[in-house]
Amino acid sequence: MSNDYTLQLKLIHGFSNKTRYSILHALKNGEKNVTDLMGQVGGSQSSISQHLACLRDCGLIEKRMEGKYYFYSITTPKIIQLMDILDETIQDFEWTGESIECKHHMA
C-alpha cells in the first residue's frame, strides 16, 4: 500500500506559519482563548481566529466552549514533543543571515 503523505503534510502545514507556530507555543502552557492569544502572539482577533481554524483543521488543536468563550488547547502531547524536537533539531544547523530564509519555497 503506497502512502501519498497527505495526512503528514496536513500536519506540517499547521506548523508552517510563524503566527500559527507562535500560537502553538503559547498553547504549550495550557488552554487559552482568543483574547489571551492576541496578548501573547499579537495580531487582530480576525487573524488569530483564522489561524486557529487552520490549526483545528490540521488536527493540532481543539476547542471547547465555556460560557460565551471558546478555549483552545493542543490535541495531544505528541504535538508538544514534535515542537520540542524541532526546537532541538535547529540547534544542529549553522544558519546565519540569508541562509535562514528559503527563497525558493517560502512566501
JOWO-V780339 format. One record per residue. N is the residue number from 1. RES is the residue in three letters. SS is DSSP state (hx for helix, st for strand, lp for the rest). PSI is psi in whole degrees, -180 to 180 (none if undefined). OMEGA is omega in whole degrees, 0 to 359 (NA if undefined). Layout:
n->N res->RES ss->SS psi->PSI omega->OMEGA
n->N res->RES ss->SS psi->PSI omega->OMEGA
This chain:
n->1 res->MET ss->lp psi->125 omega->182
n->2 res->SER ss->lp psi->155 omega->181
n->3 res->ASN ss->lp psi->125 omega->179
n->4 res->ASP ss->lp psi->3 omega->174
n->5 res->TYR ss->lp psi->19 omega->181
n->6 res->THR ss->hx psi->-46 omega->182
n->7 res->LEU ss->hx psi->-40 omega->178
n->8 res->GLN ss->hx psi->-42 omega->181
n->9 res->LEU ss->hx psi->-33 omega->176
n->10 res->LYS ss->hx psi->-43 omega->178
n->11 res->LEU ss->hx psi->-47 omega->181
n->12 res->ILE ss->hx psi->-35 omega->179
n->13 res->HIS ss->hx psi->-40 omega->178
n->14 res->GLY ss->hx psi->-31 omega->180
n->15 res->PHE ss->hx psi->-12 omega->196
n->16 res->SER ss->lp psi->18 omega->179
n->17 res->ASN ss->lp psi->137 omega->184
n->18 res->LYS ss->hx psi->-43 omega->180
n->19 res->THR ss->hx psi->-45 omega->179
n->20 res->ARG ss->hx psi->-41 omega->180
n->21 res->TYR ss->hx psi->-37 omega->177
n->22 res->SER ss->hx psi->-40 omega->177
n->23 res->ILE ss->hx psi->-46 omega->179
n->24 res->LEU ss->hx psi->-41 omega->178
n->25 res->HIS ss->hx psi->-40 omega->178
n->26 res->ALA ss->hx psi->-36 omega->182
n->27 res->LEU ss->hx psi->-12 omega->177
n->28 res->LYS ss->lp psi->-29 omega->183
n->29 res->ASN ss->lp psi->9 omega->178
n->30 res->GLY ss->lp psi->172 omega->186
n->31 res->GLU ss->lp psi->152 omega->181
n->32 res->LYS ss->st psi->157 omega->171
n->33 res->ASN ss->lp psi->178 omega->184
n->34 res->VAL ss->hx psi->-41 omega->180
n->35 res->THR ss->hx psi->-44 omega->177
n->36 res->ASP ss->hx psi->-45 omega->183
n->37 res->LEU ss->hx psi->-38 omega->177
n->38 res->MET ss->hx psi->-41 omega->179
n->39 res->GLY ss->hx psi->-34 omega->183
n->40 res->GLN ss->hx psi->-37 omega->187
n->41 res->VAL ss->hx psi->-30 omega->187
n->42 res->GLY ss->lp psi->172 omega->181
n->43 res->GLY ss->lp psi->167 omega->182
n->44 res->SER ss->lp psi->164 omega->177
n->45 res->GLN ss->hx psi->-42 omega->180
n->46 res->SER ss->hx psi->-46 omega->180
n->47 res->SER ss->hx psi->-47 omega->180
n->48 res->ILE ss->hx psi->-43 omega->180
n->49 res->SER ss->hx psi->-40 omega->178
n->50 res->GLN ss->hx psi->-42 omega->179
n->51 res->HIS ss->hx psi->-37 omega->177
n->52 res->LEU ss->hx psi->-40 omega->178
n->53 res->ALA ss->hx psi->-41 omega->178
n->54 res->CYS ss->hx psi->-45 omega->180
n->55 res->LEU ss->hx psi->-37 omega->176
n->56 res->ARG ss->hx psi->-45 omega->180
n->57 res->ASP ss->hx psi->-33 omega->179
n->58 res->CYS ss->lp psi->-5 omega->176
n->59 res->GLY ss->lp psi->9 omega->184
n->60 res->LEU ss->lp psi->-28 omega->181
n->61 res->ILE ss->st psi->166 omega->175
n->62 res->GLU ss->st psi->164 omega->179
n->63 res->LYS ss->st psi->154 omega->174
n->64 res->ARG ss->st psi->150 omega->181
n->65 res->MET ss->st psi->136 omega->174
n->66 res->GLU ss->st psi->112 omega->187
n->67 res->GLY ss->lp psi->-124 omega->179
n->68 res->LYS ss->lp psi->8 omega->183
n->69 res->TYR ss->st psi->146 omega->171
n->70 res->TYR ss->st psi->140 omega->176
n->71 res->PHE ss->st psi->137 omega->185
n->72 res->TYR ss->st psi->144 omega->178
n->73 res->SER ss->st psi->160 omega->178
n->74 res->ILE ss->st psi->138 omega->188
n->75 res->THR ss->lp psi->-34 omega->184
n->76 res->THR ss->lp psi->146 omega->177
n->77 res->PRO ss->hx psi->-21 omega->179
n->78 res->LYS ss->hx psi->-28 omega->176
n->79 res->ILE ss->hx psi->-43 omega->177
n->80 res->ILE ss->hx psi->-39 omega->177
n->81 res->GLN ss->hx psi->-43 omega->178
n->82 res->LEU ss->hx psi->-43 omega->179
n->83 res->MET ss->hx psi->-42 omega->178
n->84 res->ASP ss->hx psi->-40 omega->178
n->85 res->ILE ss->hx psi->-43 omega->177
n->86 res->LEU ss->hx psi->-46 omega->180
n->87 res->ASP ss->hx psi->-39 omega->178
n->88 res->GLU ss->hx psi->-40 omega->185
n->89 res->THR ss->hx psi->-37 omega->182
n->90 res->ILE ss->hx psi->-19 omega->177
n->91 res->GLN ss->hx psi->-19 omega->181
n->92 res->ASP ss->hx psi->-8 omega->183
n->93 res->PHE ss->lp psi->153 omega->177
n->94 res->GLU ss->lp psi->74 omega->179
n->95 res->TRP ss->lp psi->136 omega->176
n->96 res->THR ss->lp psi->145 omega->174
n->97 res->GLY ss->hx psi->-113 omega->185
n->98 res->GLU ss->hx psi->-27 omega->184
n->99 res->SER ss->hx psi->-13 omega->179
n->100 res->ILE ss->hx psi->-37 omega->185
n->101 res->GLU ss->lp psi->128 omega->177
n->102 res->CYS ss->lp psi->96 omega->187
n->103 res->LYS ss->lp psi->-17 omega->184
n->104 res->HIS ss->lp psi->-25 omega->189
n->105 res->HIS ss->lp psi->-9 omega->183
n->106 res->MET ss->lp psi->142 omega->177
n->107 res->ALA ss->lp psi->none omega->NA
